[in-house]
Amino acid sequence: MSKLLKNFLADYGYNIVALPKTDIKPLFLLCQEADSVSPLESSLSELFTSDELALPTVMNNNATADVIGSTAVSFDSETGVSVLSWLLDKLKLGKLQGKMNLDSNKVLTFKYEQVKEDKIDLVKLDGYLSTAAPVTKGFNTFKTKLMNSELYVINSVLKSNTCTLTIEDKGGASAEVEATIKGIAEISQNIKSNSSNSVTITNPGTELLVFAFKAQHILYKKANFWDKLFGAGEGVGAFTIKNETGLVYKGPEDYPTEHLGVLDGSSVDL
């Protein structure tokens, strides 16, 4: 299902945030992981300094069009509840508390409404990095990651407080979808019947949740730059940026809890 959401956002040139949240902002740094990127919880200014140019200004709350994606999803009696419950949770639409009977004839449509965009000017970002130098003191782990081109900087985010999930019967049959989910405790108040075979589940919240982002890959060129920087040579280096797609933003909350075994055979959460 995460692939499903990822593909629908890719049509808009954006990457997916695994768990939509409020504190994802332009100029924040990301680090490459095996199959995703994770936040460093710090701004580009903590990694680079420039005496010539200031950081690009963030342009907040720019109005944009609704973001809509539609796909057919196969449900069966064993996985239908858990898959849809996962999706509702990711979209902040609530949790399922009841039986559902959804089959392969159902189509899901996602729609983020009243979408706002926070962004920075890419030309100014390029100019800043062209005149800036990495902070060297106390810079060990991420020096290596920067040299290996494993770091990214966010340049745009999409956020919304109104998200709609529509369930329809793709064959047009009278599926009575509403009856299937009516009475589910946490979301029943947000259910709207469109027809006998179509229902919309919506959750207009108060906070603007970031659900998609664009990021620039910080590419390091001319390895002898580091020789000069640390007094071992006279090389000159540079940093360039490249738009990166196909990323998934995962914070610590998106990873399963690990268990540490102890002597008595029990375990504790880390």
Secondary structure, DSSP 8 states (H G I E B T S, - for coil): -HHHHHHHHHTTT-EEEEEEES---TTEEEEE-SSSEEEEEEEGGGTEE-SS------EEEEE---EEEEEE----TTTHHHHHHHHHHHTTS----S-----TTEEEEEEEES-EEEE--HHHHHHHHHH-EE--TT-SHHHHHHHTT-EEEEEEEEEEEEEEEEEEETT-----HHHHHTT-TTTGGGEEEEETTEEEEEEEEEEEEEEEEEEEEEEEE-THHHHHHTTS-----EEEEEEE-S-EE--GGGS---EEE-TTS-EEE-
